[in-house]
Amino acid sequence: MHSLYATALSLFLFLISGCSDQKSQTESDKKEHFLRQQIDVMNDAKAVAQTLNQNTKAQEEKAKELTNH
């Protein structure tokens, strides 16, 4: 899970650095854009976590099958 959070944090910081290049937008537009990026990062992190959980469950089921034989 640490790598998941590290990946999300890295992506978040990358997106923050991209926001500083948009100087022509008004302050409210910048805030809205930033919030949308945060939501995207959180959704991506959630998708990664769900995939990891599915993979873990599949591995646990395989381990149970192997121990039952």
TORTORRO-681215 format. One line per 2 residues: their letters; for each residue z, x, y of N, C-alpha, C, O. Coordinates in nm, 3 decimals, always signed. Atoms other than C-alpha are relative to their C-alpha. Layout:
N
a> Z,X,Y,Z,X,Y,Z,X,Y,Z,X,Y ~ ...
This chain:
69
mh> +0.000,+0.081,-0.119,+0.000,+0.000,+0.000,+0.000,+0.086,+0.126,-0.047,+0.043,+0.232 ~ -0.002,-0.086,-0.118,+0.055,+0.295,+0.232,-0.142,+0.032,+0.046,-0.168,+0.038,+0.166
sl> +0.137,-0.031,-0.039,-0.315,+0.378,+0.221,-0.066,-0.121,+0.067,-0.150,-0.105,+0.156 ~ +0.052,+0.121,-0.063,-0.395,+0.017,+0.309,+0.041,-0.006,+0.146,-0.041,-0.032,+0.234
ya> -0.048,+0.003,-0.138,-0.178,+0.032,+0.618,-0.058,+0.115,+0.081,-0.089,+0.098,+0.199 ~ +0.060,-0.114,-0.071,-0.311,+0.377,+0.709,-0.144,-0.031,+0.037,-0.189,+0.002,+0.147
ta> +0.138,+0.036,-0.027,-0.667,+0.247,+0.682,-0.008,-0.103,+0.113,-0.090,-0.091,+0.203 ~ +0.000,+0.102,-0.105,-0.588,-0.058,+0.893,+0.037,+0.060,+0.135,-0.023,+0.026,+0.237
ls> -0.040,-0.064,-0.125,-0.412,+0.156,+1.153,-0.112,+0.087,+0.055,-0.137,+0.087,+0.176 ~ +0.111,-0.084,-0.044,-0.703,+0.402,+1.166,-0.111,-0.085,+0.061,-0.165,-0.051,+0.167
lf> +0.104,+0.089,-0.051,-0.951,+0.119,+1.211,+0.044,-0.061,+0.133,-0.036,-0.073,+0.226 ~ -0.055,+0.058,-0.123,-0.727,-0.039,+1.475,-0.010,+0.100,+0.115,-0.055,+0.064,+0.224
lf> +0.007,-0.102,-0.105,-0.704,+0.287,+1.672,-0.143,+0.029,+0.040,-0.172,+0.052,+0.158 ~ +0.142,-0.021,-0.029,-1.079,+0.337,+1.644,-0.052,-0.111,+0.091,-0.126,-0.086,+0.186
li> +0.045,+0.113,-0.081,-1.137,-0.010,+1.785,+0.059,+0.005,+0.140,-0.008,-0.032,+0.237 ~ -0.062,-0.013,-0.132,-0.893,+0.053,+2.069,-0.078,+0.099,+0.086,-0.102,+0.074,+0.204
sg> +0.073,-0.102,-0.077,-1.082,+0.365,+2.173,-0.135,-0.054,+0.047,-0.184,-0.015,+0.153 ~ +0.127,+0.061,-0.039,-1.404,+0.161,+2.181,+0.015,-0.095,+0.118,-0.079,-0.113,+0.195
cs> -0.023,+0.095,-0.110,-1.250,-0.089,+2.422,+0.001,+0.069,+0.136,-0.036,+0.007,+0.236 ~ -0.011,-0.069,-0.129,-1.199,+0.174,+2.692,-0.136,+0.026,+0.064,-0.144,+0.054,+0.183
dq> +0.134,-0.023,-0.052,-1.577,+0.214,+2.730,-0.056,-0.121,+0.074,-0.160,-0.110,+0.138 ~ +0.054,+0.123,-0.056,-1.623,-0.142,+2.852,+0.064,-0.029,+0.136,+0.140,-0.124,+0.150
ks> -0.064,+0.009,-0.131,-1.526,-0.099,+3.217,-0.058,-0.112,+0.086,+0.004,-0.153,+0.184 ~ +0.064,+0.101,-0.084,-1.766,-0.362,+3.353,+0.058,-0.140,-0.024,+0.036,-0.230,+0.058
qt> -0.058,+0.132,+0.029,-1.579,-0.654,+3.193,+0.123,-0.025,+0.087,+0.189,+0.069,+0.133 ~ -0.122,+0.033,-0.072,-1.306,-0.837,+3.374,+0.119,+0.026,-0.090,+0.104,+0.045,-0.211
es> -0.122,-0.030,+0.077,-0.947,-0.780,+3.266,+0.023,-0.104,-0.110,+0.062,-0.067,-0.221 ~ -0.020,+0.104,+0.103,-0.928,-1.114,+3.081,-0.100,+0.014,-0.113,-0.067,-0.010,-0.229
dk> +0.101,-0.022,+0.104,-1.253,-1.041,+2.896,+0.041,+0.116,-0.089,+0.022,+0.110,-0.211 ~ -0.045,-0.115,+0.078,-1.112,-0.706,+2.788,+0.112,-0.041,-0.095,+0.112,-0.003,-0.212
ke> -0.112,+0.044,+0.084,-0.793,-0.869,+2.661,-0.049,-0.087,-0.116,-0.005,-0.072,-0.229 ~ +0.054,+0.088,+0.103,-0.988,-1.135,+2.472,-0.074,+0.081,-0.107,-0.057,+0.058,-0.226
hf> +0.074,-0.085,+0.092,-1.216,-0.874,+2.317,+0.097,+0.080,-0.088,+0.077,+0.090,-0.209 ~ -0.100,-0.078,+0.072,-0.917,-0.662,+2.218,+0.071,-0.086,-0.105,+0.091,-0.043,-0.218
lr> -0.068,+0.090,+0.094,-0.741,-0.960,+2.057,-0.091,-0.038,-0.116,-0.046,-0.047,-0.230 ~ +0.095,+0.030,+0.108,-1.054,-1.050,+1.862,-0.012,+0.117,-0.096,-0.021,+0.098,-0.218
qq> +0.007,-0.118,+0.086,-1.073,-0.694,+1.733,+0.126,+0.011,-0.085,+0.118,+0.047,-0.203 ~ -0.125,-0.004,+0.077,-0.707,-0.708,+1.629,-0.005,-0.100,-0.114,+0.036,-0.070,-0.226
id> +0.011,+0.102,+0.104,-0.774,-1.029,+1.439,-0.094,+0.046,-0.110,-0.065,+0.027,-0.228 ~ +0.095,-0.052,+0.099,-1.075,-0.871,+1.267,+0.065,+0.105,-0.088,+0.047,+0.105,-0.210
vm> -0.068,-0.105,+0.077,-0.865,-0.571,+1.163,+0.100,-0.062,-0.096,+0.109,-0.022,-0.212 ~ -0.099,+0.065,+0.086,-0.590,-0.796,+1.028,-0.069,-0.074,-0.116,-0.019,-0.071,-0.228
nd> +0.074,+0.068,+0.106,-0.844,-1.003,+0.834,-0.055,+0.099,-0.102,-0.052,+0.072,-0.222 ~ +0.049,-0.104,+0.091,-0.998,-0.687,+0.689,+0.114,+0.054,-0.086,+0.097,+0.073,-0.207
ak> -0.116,-0.051,+0.075,-0.653,-0.559,+0.589,+0.045,-0.102,-0.104,+0.082,-0.066,-0.215 ~ -0.038,+0.105,+0.094,-0.574,-0.894,+0.427,-0.096,-0.003,-0.119,-0.052,-0.018,-0.233
av> +0.099,-0.001,+0.108,-0.898,-0.882,+0.227,+0.022,+0.119,-0.093,+0.010,+0.105,-0.215 ~ -0.026,-0.119,+0.081,-0.820,-0.529,+0.109,+0.125,-0.022,-0.086,+0.125,+0.012,-0.204
aq> -0.124,+0.026,+0.074,-0.467,-0.632,+0.008,-0.024,-0.098,-0.114,+0.029,-0.079,-0.224 ~ +0.031,+0.097,+0.105,-0.600,-0.930,-0.187,-0.077,+0.066,-0.114,-0.051,+0.038,-0.231
tl> +0.076,-0.071,+0.102,-0.848,-0.708,-0.370,+0.091,+0.091,-0.082,+0.081,+0.096,-0.204 ~ -0.094,-0.088,+0.071,-0.575,-0.457,-0.454,+0.091,-0.081,-0.092,+0.119,-0.039,-0.204
nq> -0.086,+0.086,+0.082,-0.351,-0.738,-0.582,-0.074,-0.051,-0.123,-0.018,-0.055,-0.232 ~ +0.080,+0.047,+0.113,-0.631,-0.874,-0.802,-0.019,+0.112,-0.101,-0.009,+0.090,-0.222
nt> +0.019,-0.114,+0.090,-0.697,-0.528,-0.944,+0.129,+0.033,-0.074,+0.126,+0.065,-0.192 ~ -0.129,-0.027,+0.063,-0.327,-0.476,-1.011,+0.030,-0.103,-0.108,+0.076,-0.067,-0.216
ka> -0.023,+0.105,+0.099,-0.300,-0.811,-1.190,-0.087,+0.022,-0.123,-0.041,+0.004,-0.235 ~ +0.090,-0.026,+0.112,-0.602,-0.725,-1.404,+0.051,+0.117,-0.084,+0.046,+0.111,-0.207
qe> -0.054,-0.114,+0.072,-0.448,-0.390,-1.496,+0.126,-0.038,-0.077,+0.146,+0.008,-0.189 ~ -0.121,+0.045,+0.069,-0.117,-0.556,-1.583,-0.035,-0.082,-0.123,+0.030,-0.069,-0.227
ek> +0.043,+0.080,+0.114,-0.296,-0.804,-1.810,-0.054,+0.089,-0.111,-0.025,+0.065,-0.229 ~ +0.051,-0.094,+0.100,-0.479,-0.521,-1.986,+0.113,+0.074,-0.068,+0.110,+0.095,-0.190
ak> -0.115,-0.072,+0.057,-0.152,-0.335,-2.034,+0.077,-0.091,-0.096,+0.121,-0.044,-0.201 ~ -0.068,+0.094,+0.090,+0.010,-0.647,-2.185,-0.077,-0.017,-0.130,-0.018,-0.020,-0.238
el> +0.083,+0.015,+0.119,-0.282,-0.689,-2.423,+0.014,+0.121,-0.091,+0.023,+0.108,-0.213 ~ -0.012,-0.122,+0.080,-0.255,-0.328,-2.534,+0.136,+0.011,-0.068,+0.145,+0.060,-0.180
tn> -0.134,-0.009,+0.060,+0.120,-0.351,-2.595,+0.024,-0.108,-0.104,+0.111,-0.092,-0.189 ~ -0.016,+0.107,+0.098,+0.086,-0.676,-2.792,-0.072,+0.029,-0.131,-0.044,-0.036,-0.231
h> +0.076,-0.029,+0.123,-0.152,-0.523,-3.048,+0.071,+0.096,-0.087,+0.021,+0.130,-0.194
